[in-house]
Amino acid sequence: MMEVGPRKLMDFVEIWCVIENVFLATTDESLGRSMRIPTEEQPRKILEVLGCPSGYQLPCIIGIGHIAEGAEYINRVMVRRFKVDPIRDMSESEYLKRAKPVRRLRMFLYRIRGLRLFSYFIPVWTYYRQEELESMRRCVFYSSQLHQFIKENKDVYKAFIALTIDYTPFYYTAILAGEKSIAIPTMHYTKISFRGVLTEAFSKFAYVGFNTKAEQKLGERVFGKALGAHGIISVGIEPIKAANWEETKRKYRLPDKYLLCVGRVEKAKVNDLITCFSNYKQQYKESSLKLVMVGGIFGKVPDAAEVIYTGFVSDEEKIAIIQHAFLVVNPSQYESLSLILLETLNLEIPMLVNGRCAVLKEHCKLSHGAVDYYMNEQQFIRKLNKIESFPVFREQMAKGGKQYVDNNYNWNLILSRLKRVIELVAKSKQRK
């Protein structure tokens, strides 16, 4: 709770940082958490029940605890939850440090374009395997209960789908039921993609489904011979009704004309966007553009007059904010798809993206001009000025986006691919 009174924006940013750090800490302790922002009469009633003094307000309610185990139906889909039980005697990072040499070697071979060729001689890397496994056993997502369930019920399911190489269940699904498992790696060029133990996982998966051709190319170069049957599956986007614009605009004090960035506000995602934008405003003082940053804040952020931080917003509010943006920018170097890009193009809003990300650059080429990219600060400034100075050019960019999404990321197309792969995996298992 906090006392009502005059506050600077940064005071609220600091509060959000505290909340997010609490969430990170609870995750590290294998706890679930949720946050709710009370609306309408809810804040007043809650304050009355709690007996809070006059002049206090309730900005949010935070719940922390263990997520209930067991099964339940959500939207007619059976969802099972399993208890996690990581070992706590030594940190996960300590064992990852011990296995660092294998990651460094694999990254070096990749940079000199030799990793794929090397895989034909050593497809599965076992160096520092024990250290890698020990780190996984200490990961907050390690669940012996889940592993036992897979063992006991392997023959009940047509196929298993393992998501994201960042998480421990991805590896164990491959080891325990790889012959009937489909991997959705969502990988990008980061250190974790070069863990030696992942070569073992990819050698066992029945099929690997990538989100984009750029991600597929990266997977082929990183895992080479260990990578079996694979192709593009990707995901679709769900249309969401936008929140009331006037209410959303007033709530977050949004300007009439703004450049929008959606996602975690942290160095790895934002890179030098705020600096680039500040330099743009210095060079083109007549520009009325502001920069709006939507998403959780991780670490310190600049206190700039031209930058507005909203913190977390609802899905409906996010759509409304995208709809009214002048331009959306994605400065991240690490994407396997970028759902924000798809949502933006579907709303016929143009985008400017970081060209150092192969996936985002691929969208630029395939979207017929709905997305443009920059490689450095100078290009960012030049291209942003062109879009702001020529309204017709901006309109031309916006037109091709929706068609690109409709043709490539509709759910009928995506689900047909996934169903085909599931049947393929099931038939392959039956033949064996």
N, C-alpha and C positions, 0 to 999 in steps of 0.2 A: 504494500500500500504506500501511497505517497500523498503528502499534503498539497492541496491546491494552491497555486501561487504563480508568480511570473517565473517562467523557465526559459532558458535558451535551448535551441535545438540540440546542442551537444549534450545537454543534461539528459535528455530523453534517449539519445544515442547510447550514452553510457549505461542507462538502465537496460536497454535492449541487449547490450553486450553482456551484462551480468546474467540476464535470463538465458542467453545462448550458452554462456559458460556453464551455467547450472545444467542445461540440457546435455552438453558434452560430457560433464562429469557423471551424470546419471547413466549415459550410454556406456561409459567406461566401467560402470558397476553393474552392467547387464540389467538395468532397470528401464521400464517403459516410462514415457512422459507424454503429457498433452497440455495444450494451452487453449483456453477459451476466452474470447473477449465478450463480456456481457453487453447486451443491447437493450434498448427500450427501458422497461421498468426493472429489469434484472439487477442492475447495480444498486439501486436504492434498496430493494428488498434484501439483498445480500448484506449490505452495510447495516441494516436494521437488525438482522439476525446475529451478526457478529458484534453488535453494540459499539460500532466505531464512532469516534467523536465527530461533531459537525465540522465540515470543511475538508473531509477526506473523500477520496474517490477510489474506485476499484478499476484500474485499467485492464487487468486480466486475472484469470484464475489459472494456476499451475497445478497439475496433478502429477505425482510421482509415485511409482510403485512397480511391482512385478506384474507383467501382462499375464492374464489368466491362461493357463495351459488348457489343452483339450481342443475340441472341434465345435464349429458352429457354421451355419449357413449364412452367407452374405451375398445378396443378389442371386440366390439360388445356386451358389457355388460353395462347396464344402471347403472351409478353411481350417487347417490344423496348426496349432501352435505348440512348440516344443521348448522345454526348459533348456537354458544354456548352462554349462558347467565348466567354464574355463579354469585352468590351473592358475593359481595366484602366487606361486612361490617365487616367480621371477618374471620380469616384464617381457612382453612380446617383442618390444623393440631391441632388447638385449640380444635375443637369438637372431633377429633380423640383421643386426650389426655383424654377428659372427658369420652369417651367410653372404655378407656384402661382396666378397671377392667374385663369386659366381655371377652376380648381377652386373658388376662392373665389366667383367670379361665379356659377357653376352652383349652388353651395350656397345663395347668397343668393336666387337665383330660386326654388329649391326651397322655402326657408323662407317665402317670400311667396306660395307656391302658383302661381308663374308659369312654372316650368320646363317643365312638360308643354305648356302653351299656346305657349310660345316655340318648342318643337320643331316646330310646324307651319309656322313661318317658316324656322327653321334646324335641320333634323333632325340633320345631321352637323356637328359643330364641328371646324374645322381650325385654330383659334387655338392657337399654340404646339405644333403637331403635330410639328415637327422636334425640339423639345426633348423631347417625350414619347417619340419613337422613339429618340432618343439615350439616354434613361434605360433603355429596354427592352434596348438592345444591351449595356448594362452590368449587367443583372440576372444573378444567378447561374444562373438557369434558361434563359438565352438559348442556343439550340442551332441553329446553321446546318445541322448534320447532320439534325436533325429536320425543319427547314423543307424541305430538299432531298428528304427521303423523302416528305413530303406531296405536293410538286410531282410527283414521278416516279410515285407510286402512287395518285394521286387517283382514278383510274378503277377501281382494284382493289377498293375498299371500297364497300359500300352507303352508309355514313355514317361521319362522324367525330364524336366526342363531346368537346367542350372543357369542362374543369372549372375553375371558380373564377376570377373576374375578377382576383384578386390576382396571378396568375402570367402571365408573358410568353407561354407557348404558347397561352393563351386567345385573345389578340389575333391572333397569327399564323395560327392555325387558321382564324379567320374570314376573314382576308385571302387566304389561299392556297386554301381550299376551303370558303368560307362557304356556297355554294349547296347543299352536301350535308352540312352540319355542324349538330349539335345542341348548343346551349349549356346547361350546367348552372352558372349563375353563382354560387350560394351567396353572395349579396350581402347586406350589411346597411348600415345608415346610418353609413358611415365616409367619410373623405376620398377614399379610393381609388375609391369608387363614382362619384365625380364627375369623374374624369379625362375630358377632352374626347375623347381618342383612343378611348375605349370606345364612343362614339356611332357611330363608323365600324364597329367590330366588330359591334355589335348590328344595324346596318343591313344586314349581309351574311349573318347566320345564317339558315338555313332554318327553324329552330325553336328556341325558348327554353323550357326546362323548369325551372320553379321548384319549390322544396321545399314551400312553404306559400302560402296565399292572401295572407298578410301580406307575404311576400317579393315575390310577384307584384305586389301593389299598389305597393310601393316601386319596383320595376322600371318599372312603367307611368308613375309620376310622375317618375322620373329620366330615362328615355330617350324617353318619349312616342312621337312619330311614327317615330323610328328603330327602334323595337321592332316586329318583324313578327309572324308567327304564334307564339303562345305558350300555355302552360297549365301545369298541375300534373303533375309526374312523381314527384318525391320519391324516397325510398329506404326499404328495409325494414331490419329488424334481424335479426341472426343469434343464435339462442339459444346460450349458452355455458355449459358445465358449471361450477358454482362450485367453488372450492378448498375444502379442508377448513377448516371454520370455526374450530375450536379452534386449529389450527396458525396460521392467519392472524391470529386475535385475539392470540395469544401473540407472534407475530413483530413486530407493529406496536403492541403494548401498547394495544389498543383497549378502551374502557370498555364496560359493559353497555348503556348508553343514550346515544345520540349523534345529533347533527344532522350530516349529511354533505354535503360539497361536493366534487364531482369535476371536475377540469380544471386547467388551468395556474393556478398561484398567482401572479398578477400583477395590477396595479392595474386594467387594462382589463377583466379577467374577474371579479375578486373584489369590486371597488368598495369599499364600506364594510362588508362582511359581518362582519369580525372586530370592528370597533367596535360595530356593531349588536348582535352576540351578547354582547359584554362588558357593554354597557349592560343587556341583557336579564337577565343573571345578577346584576347589581347590584340590579335592581328586584325580581327574583324569586329571592331567595337560597335558597329551599327547593328550587329546581329542581336535579335531578341531571344534567341534560344537559351533555354536552361537545360541542365542535365538532371534527370530524375533517376535515382537508383532504387529499384524495388528488390527487396530481399533481405535476409538476415545479415547482420554485420559481424564479421569475425576479425578482431584486431582493431587498431586505431584507424580512423578515417579523417581526411582533411576537412577542416571547418571552412568551407568555401561558400561565398554568397550565391554563386551561380549553380550550386549543387544542392539538390533536395533528396534526403534520405527518408523513405517511407517505412523501413523495416518490413516485417511480414505483412502481407495482405491476403485476403481471401481469393479463391480462384475467380469468383465473379468480379471482384474489384480489379484483379489483374487483367482480365479480358477488357474491361472498360478502359483501363489505363493504356493498354496496347492500342485499342481502337482509336483513341484520341491523340496518339503520339504523332509527331511530325516524322520521326524516323526512329527505328529501333537499331541498337548496336549490340553486337556480341563480341567482346574483346578477348574471349577465352582462347587459349591455344589447345585446350584439351576437351574435345568433344568426340563422341562416337556417333551422334546423330544431331542433337540440339532440338528438343521439342519446342523451345521458345521460338526458334526460327520457323518451324512449321506452323505454330499457332499464329505468328505474326503474318506470314504470307497468306494464310487462310483468311485473314481479316483484311487483306489487300493493303497492307502497310509495308513499305520498302525497308530493306535492311542494309546495314554496313557491318562487315565482319572482319575478324582478324585473319589475314591471308596466310599466317604461319600455321594455322590449323588446316590440315589437309582435307578433313571432312567438310568444314565450312567453305573452303575454296571449291570443293566439288559441287556444293549446292549452287555456288555462283555460276558455274559453267552450265549446269543442267536446268537452272530456273529461267534461262533466257533473259537475264538482265534484272530480275526482281531483287537480286542480291548482288552487292558489289563488295570488294574487299580492299583492305589497305595493308601494306607491309611495314610501314614505319609512321612516325609522327607527321612527317611532311605529306605523305600520301593521305593520311587521315584528314588533315587540314584542307588539302586541296579538294578531295572528293566530297567532304562535308559542305564546303563552300559551293561547289558545283550544284549539289542537290538543293541547297537553300536558295541559291541565286536563280535557278531555272525551274519554276513550278511545273512546267510541261514535262521536263525530264523526270521529275519525281513521280508524276502521274503515270508516265510510261513504265517506270520501274514497278509501280504498285500493281499494274494490270496483270502481269504474267505470273504473279505469285500463287494466286488461288488455283489456277489451272495446273500448276506444277504439283501442288499438294493433292488436288483431286485425282490426278493421273498416277501418282506414285505412292501416296500414303493414305488411301482410303481403306477402311477396315475390311471390306470385302476382298480386296486384293491381298492384304496382309494375312487374313485368316485362311484364305485358300492356300497360300504358301505354307503356313504353319501346319494345316491339316494334312497337306500332301507329304510333308516331311515326317509327321507323326506316323502316318500310314506306312511310309517307306521304312522307318525304323522298326515298326512292329512286324512287318513282313520279313525284314532282314533277320530279326531275332527268331522268328518262327522257322525260317529255313535252316538256321544253325542248330 
